[in-house]
Amino acid sequence: MGKMRPNTLEYVCKVTLLIKKDGSRLFYGNYRPLNMQTQKDAYPMPLIEDVLSQFGFANSGFLHSTCKEDFGKC
């Protein structure tokens, strides 16, 4: 194939091209070493319910909007 080449960067994962029993190919990446090098986010994203409640929206999980009757079903 000639498209793949070794990589010497610090953040890489080992990639293997496996051939299944039926002859098809499976692209497999081992991300465990890469995941051990990365750090978890110290400030994860807030829950959408918390953000909506801060803005005064109902905490129903849906944002409702109105539309004209002749526009069709909403």
DSSP file (Angstrom, degrees, kcal/mol; ACC not computed):
  #  RESIDUE AA STRUCTURE BP1 BP2  ACC     N-H-->O    O-->H-N    N-H-->O    O-->H-N    TCO  KAPPA ALPHA  PHI   PSI    X-CA   Y-CA   Z-CA
    1    1 A M              0   0    0      0, 0.0     0, 0.0     0, 0.0     0, 0.0   0.000 360.0 360.0 360.0 -47.4    0.0    0.0    0.0
    2    2 A G        +     0   0    0      2,-0.1     0, 0.0     1,-0.1     0, 0.0   0.570 360.0 106.1  76.9   8.5    2.8    2.4    0.8
    3    3 A K        +     0   0    0      2,-0.0     2,-0.3     0, 0.0    -1,-0.1   0.694  64.1  70.7 -94.3 -21.0    0.6    5.0    2.6
    4    4 A M        +     0   0    0      0, 0.0    -2,-0.1     0, 0.0     0, 0.0  -0.736  56.2 173.3-101.2 145.9    1.7    4.3    6.2
    5    5 A R        -     0   0    0     -2,-0.3    -2,-0.0     0, 0.0     0, 0.0  -0.978  39.6 -85.6-145.1 156.6    5.0    5.2    7.7
    6    6 A P        -     0   0    0      0, 0.0     2,-0.4     0, 0.0     0, 0.0  -0.284  40.6-146.6 -62.5 148.0    6.6    5.0   11.2
    7    7 A N        -     0   0    0      2,-0.1     5,-0.1     1,-0.1     0, 0.0  -0.943  17.8-172.4-119.9 139.7    5.9    8.1   13.4
    8    8 A T        +     0   0    0     -2,-0.4    -1,-0.1     3,-0.0     4,-0.1   0.197  44.3 125.4-115.0  14.0    8.4    9.4   16.0
    9    9 A L        -     0   0    0      1,-0.1     3,-0.2     2,-0.1    -2,-0.1  -0.268  67.9-120.1 -70.8 162.4    6.1   12.0   17.6
   10   10 A E  S    S+     0   0    0      1,-0.2     2,-0.9    -2,-0.0    -1,-0.1   0.881 103.2  52.3 -71.4 -38.9    5.5   12.0   21.3
   11   11 A Y  S    S+     0   0    0      2,-0.0     2,-0.3    26,-0.0    -1,-0.2  -0.776  79.6 127.5-105.2  90.8    1.7   11.6   21.1
   12   12 A V        -     0   0    0     -2,-0.9     2,-0.4    -3,-0.2    22,-0.0  -0.887  43.5-144.0-134.1 164.5    1.1    8.6   18.9
   13   13 A C        -     0   0    0     -2,-0.3     2,-0.4    20,-0.1    18,-0.2  -0.979  31.0-105.5-129.1 148.8   -0.9    5.4   19.1
   14   14 A K  E     -A   30   0A   0     16,-0.9    16,-3.0    -2,-0.4     2,-0.4  -0.568  37.1-160.8 -74.5 127.7    0.1    2.0   17.7
   15   15 A V  E     -A   29   0A   0     -2,-0.4     2,-0.4    14,-0.2    14,-0.2  -0.927   9.0-175.4-115.5 134.7   -1.9    1.2   14.6
   16   16 A T  E     -A   28   0A   0     12,-3.4    12,-3.1    -2,-0.4     2,-0.7  -0.981  19.9-145.3-129.3 140.1   -2.4   -2.3   13.2
   17   17 A L  E     -A   27   0A   0     -2,-0.4     2,-0.3    10,-0.2    10,-0.2  -0.907  26.3-166.0-104.4 106.3   -4.1   -3.4   10.0
   18   18 A L  E     -A   26   0A   0      8,-2.9     8,-2.9    -2,-0.7     2,-0.6  -0.655  14.9-140.7 -95.0 148.3   -5.6   -6.8   10.8
   19   19 A I  E     -A   25   0A   0     -2,-0.3     6,-0.2     6,-0.2     5,-0.1  -0.946  22.2-143.5-108.2 120.1   -7.0   -9.2    8.2
   20   20 A K    >   -     0   0    0      4,-3.1     3,-1.5    -2,-0.6     6,-0.0  -0.166  28.0-100.6 -75.5 172.4  -10.2  -10.9    9.4
   21   21 A K  T 3  S+     0   0    0      1,-0.3    -1,-0.1     2,-0.1    -2,-0.0   0.823 123.5  55.1 -63.3 -31.9  -11.1  -14.6    8.7
   22   22 A D  T 3  S-     0   0    0      2,-0.1    -1,-0.3     1,-0.1     3,-0.1   0.467 121.5-107.0 -82.9   0.7  -13.5  -13.5    5.9
   23   23 A G  S <  S+     0   0    0     -3,-1.5    -2,-0.1     1,-0.3     2,-0.1   0.280  79.0 126.9  95.5 -10.1  -10.6  -11.6    4.2
   24   24 A S        -     0   0    0     -5,-0.1    -4,-3.1     1,-0.1    -1,-0.3  -0.367  57.8-117.1 -77.4 162.6  -11.7   -8.1    5.0
   25   25 A R  E     -A   19   0A   0     -6,-0.2     2,-0.4    -3,-0.1    -6,-0.2  -0.758  18.1-158.4-105.5 148.0   -9.4   -5.6    6.8
   26   26 A L  E     -A   18   0A   0     -8,-2.9    -8,-2.9    -2,-0.3     2,-0.7  -0.990  11.0-145.7-126.7 123.0   -9.8   -4.0   10.2
   27   27 A F  E     -A   17   0A   0     -2,-0.4     2,-0.5   -10,-0.2   -10,-0.2  -0.802  26.3-173.8 -88.3 113.3   -8.0   -0.8   11.1
   28   28 A Y  E     -A   16   0A   0    -12,-3.1   -12,-3.4    -2,-0.7     2,-0.4  -0.938  10.7-170.3-118.4 128.1   -7.1   -1.1   14.8
   29   29 A G  E     -A   15   0A   0     -2,-0.5     2,-0.9   -14,-0.2   -14,-0.2  -0.974  16.0-146.5-119.2 129.9   -5.6    1.6   17.0
   30   30 A N  E     +A   14   0A   0    -16,-3.0   -16,-0.9    -2,-0.4     4,-0.3  -0.815  23.9 171.2 -94.1 101.7   -4.3    0.9   20.5
   31   31 A Y     >  +     0   0    0     -2,-0.9     4,-2.7     1,-0.2     5,-0.2   0.409  48.8  98.3 -93.1   0.8   -5.0    4.2   22.3
   32   32 A R  H  > S+     0   0    0      1,-0.2     4,-1.7     2,-0.2    -1,-0.2   0.913  84.7  45.9 -60.3 -46.0   -4.2    3.1   25.9
   33   33 A P  H  > S+     0   0    0      0, 0.0     4,-1.0     0, 0.0    -1,-0.2   0.899 114.5  49.5 -63.5 -37.3   -0.6    4.5   25.9
   34   34 A L  H >> S+     0   0    0     -4,-0.3     4,-1.4     1,-0.2     3,-0.5   0.906 109.1  51.8 -65.8 -41.6   -1.9    7.8   24.5
   35   35 A N  H 3< S+     0   0    0     -4,-2.7    -1,-0.2     1,-0.2    -3,-0.2   0.822 105.2  56.1 -65.0 -30.8   -4.7    8.0   27.0
   36   36 A M  H 3< S+     0   0    0     -4,-1.7    -1,-0.2    -5,-0.2    -2,-0.2   0.787 107.9  49.3 -71.7 -25.6   -2.2    7.5   29.9
   37   37 A Q  H << S+     0   0    0     -4,-1.0    -2,-0.2    -3,-0.5    -1,-0.2   0.775  96.9  82.9 -82.5 -27.9   -0.3   10.6   28.6
   38   38 A T  S  < S-     0   0    0     -4,-1.4     2,-0.4     1,-0.0     0, 0.0  -0.448  74.0-132.8 -81.0 152.2   -3.2   12.9   28.4
   39   39 A Q        -     0   0    0     -2,-0.1     2,-0.1     1,-0.0     3,-0.1  -0.818  21.2-114.0-104.0 142.6   -4.6   14.8   31.3
   40   40 A K        -     0   0    0     -2,-0.4     2,-0.3     1,-0.1    -1,-0.0  -0.401  42.3 -93.1 -70.9 151.4   -8.3   15.0   32.2
   41   41 A D        -     0   0    0      1,-0.2    -1,-0.1    -2,-0.1     4,-0.0  -0.486  26.6-153.2 -68.1 126.5  -10.0   18.3   32.0
   42   42 A A  S    S+     0   0    0     -2,-0.3    -1,-0.2     1,-0.3    -2,-0.0   0.763  92.4  40.9 -72.2 -24.5   -9.9   20.1   35.3
   43   43 A Y  S    S-     0   0    0      3,-0.0    -1,-0.3    -3,-0.0    -2,-0.0  -0.779  84.1-164.2-125.0  85.4  -13.1   22.0   34.4
   44   44 A P        -     0   0    0      0, 0.0    -2,-0.0     0, 0.0    -4,-0.0  -0.209  36.2 -83.0 -67.3 162.1  -15.5   19.7   32.6
   45   45 A M        -     0   0    0      1,-0.1     3,-0.1    -4,-0.0     2,-0.0  -0.364  50.8-113.3 -63.6 141.4  -18.4   21.1   30.6
   46   46 A P        -     0   0    0      0, 0.0     2,-0.1     0, 0.0    -1,-0.1  -0.336  36.0 -92.1 -73.3 159.0  -21.4   22.0   32.7
   47   47 A L     >  -     0   0    0      1,-0.1     4,-1.7    -2,-0.0     3,-0.4  -0.455  29.3-128.0 -67.8 142.6  -24.6   20.1   32.4
   48   48 A I  H  > S+     0   0    0      1,-0.2     4,-2.5     2,-0.2     5,-0.2   0.827 108.6  59.5 -63.8 -31.3  -27.0   21.6   29.9
   49   49 A E  H  > S+     0   0    0      1,-0.2     4,-2.0     2,-0.2    -1,-0.2   0.892 105.4  48.9 -63.8 -38.8  -29.8   21.6   32.5
   50   50 A D  H  > S+     0   0    0     -3,-0.4     4,-1.5     2,-0.2    -2,-0.2   0.893 111.7  48.5 -67.6 -39.8  -27.7   23.8   34.8
   51   51 A V  H  X S+     0   0    0     -4,-1.7     4,-1.2     1,-0.2    -2,-0.2   0.923 112.2  48.5 -66.5 -43.8  -26.9   26.2   32.1
   52   52 A L  H  <>S+     0   0    0     -4,-2.5     5,-2.4     1,-0.2     4,-0.4   0.875 109.2  52.8 -65.3 -37.1  -30.6   26.5   31.0
   53   53 A S  H ><5S+     0   0    0     -4,-2.0     3,-0.7     1,-0.2    -1,-0.2   0.839 104.8  55.9 -68.7 -31.0  -31.7   27.0   34.6
   54   54 A Q  H 3<5S+     0   0    0     -4,-1.5    -1,-0.2     1,-0.2    -2,-0.2   0.827 108.3  48.3 -67.4 -30.9  -29.2   29.9   35.0
   55   55 A F  T 3<5S-     0   0    0     -4,-1.2    -1,-0.2    -3,-0.2    -2,-0.2   0.469 121.7-107.8 -88.4  -1.9  -30.8   31.6   32.0
   56   56 A G  T < 5 +     0   0    0     -3,-0.7    -3,-0.2    -4,-0.4     2,-0.2   0.580  69.5 142.7  90.4  10.5  -34.3   31.1   33.4
   57   57 A F      < -     0   0    0     -5,-2.4    -1,-0.3    -6,-0.2    -2,-0.1  -0.502  60.2 -94.5 -80.3 154.5  -35.5   28.4   31.0
   58   58 A A    >   -     0   0    0     -2,-0.2     2,-0.6     1,-0.1     3,-0.5  -0.368  28.5-127.8 -65.5 147.6  -37.7   25.7   32.2
   59   59 A N  T 3  S+     0   0    0      1,-0.2    -1,-0.1     2,-0.1   -10,-0.1  -0.222  75.1 115.1 -92.1  44.8  -35.9   22.5   33.2
   60   60 A S  T 3  S-     0   0    0     -2,-0.6    -1,-0.2     2,-0.3     3,-0.1   0.602  85.2-114.9 -90.4 -12.3  -38.0   20.3   31.0
   61   61 A G  S <  S+     0   0    0     -3,-0.5     2,-0.4     1,-0.2    -2,-0.1   0.311  88.0  83.8  95.8  -9.7  -35.3   19.2   28.6
   62   62 A F        -     0   0    0     -4,-0.1     2,-0.6     2,-0.0    -2,-0.3  -0.955  67.5-141.1-127.7 146.5  -36.9   20.9   25.6
   63   63 A L        -     0   0    0     -2,-0.4     2,-0.4    -3,-0.1    -6,-0.0  -0.939  24.8-154.0-102.7 120.4  -36.8   24.5   24.3
   64   64 A H        -     0   0    0     -2,-0.6     2,-0.3     0, 0.0    -2,-0.0  -0.766  14.3-179.1 -98.3 139.1  -40.3   25.4   23.0
   65   65 A S        -     0   0    0     -2,-0.4     2,-0.3     9,-0.1    -2,-0.0  -0.953  21.3-125.4-132.6 154.9  -40.8   28.0   20.4
   66   66 A T        -     0   0    0     -2,-0.3     2,-0.3     0, 0.0     0, 0.0  -0.671  25.7-179.3 -98.6 154.6  -43.9   29.4   18.8
   67   67 A C        -     0   0    0     -2,-0.3     7,-0.1     5,-0.1     5,-0.0  -0.953  35.1 -85.0-145.5 164.8  -44.7   29.5   15.1
   68   68 A K    >   -     0   0    0     -2,-0.3     3,-1.0     1,-0.1     4,-0.3  -0.345  33.6-123.9 -71.1 151.8  -47.5   30.8   12.8
   69   69 A E  G >  S+     0   0    0      1,-0.2     3,-1.2     2,-0.2    -1,-0.1   0.868 110.1  55.0 -64.2 -37.5  -50.4   28.4   12.1
   70   70 A D  G 3  S+     0   0    0      1,-0.2    -1,-0.2     3,-0.0     3,-0.1   0.547  91.9  74.6 -76.4  -5.1  -49.9   28.6    8.4
   71   71 A F  G <  S-     0   0    0     -3,-1.0    -1,-0.2     1,-0.3     2,-0.2   0.653 105.6-115.9 -80.3 -15.8  -46.3   27.5    8.7
   72   72 A G    <   -     0   0    0     -3,-1.2    -1,-0.3    -4,-0.3     2,-0.1  -0.632  57.8 -16.4 111.0-171.4  -47.4   23.9    9.4
   73   73 A K              0   0    0     -2,-0.2    -4,-0.0     1,-0.1    -3,-0.0  -0.402 360.0 360.0 -69.3 144.1  -46.9   21.7   12.4
   74   74 A C              0   0    0     -2,-0.1    -9,-0.1    -7,-0.1    -1,-0.1   0.385 360.0 360.0-104.9 360.0  -44.4   22.8   15.0
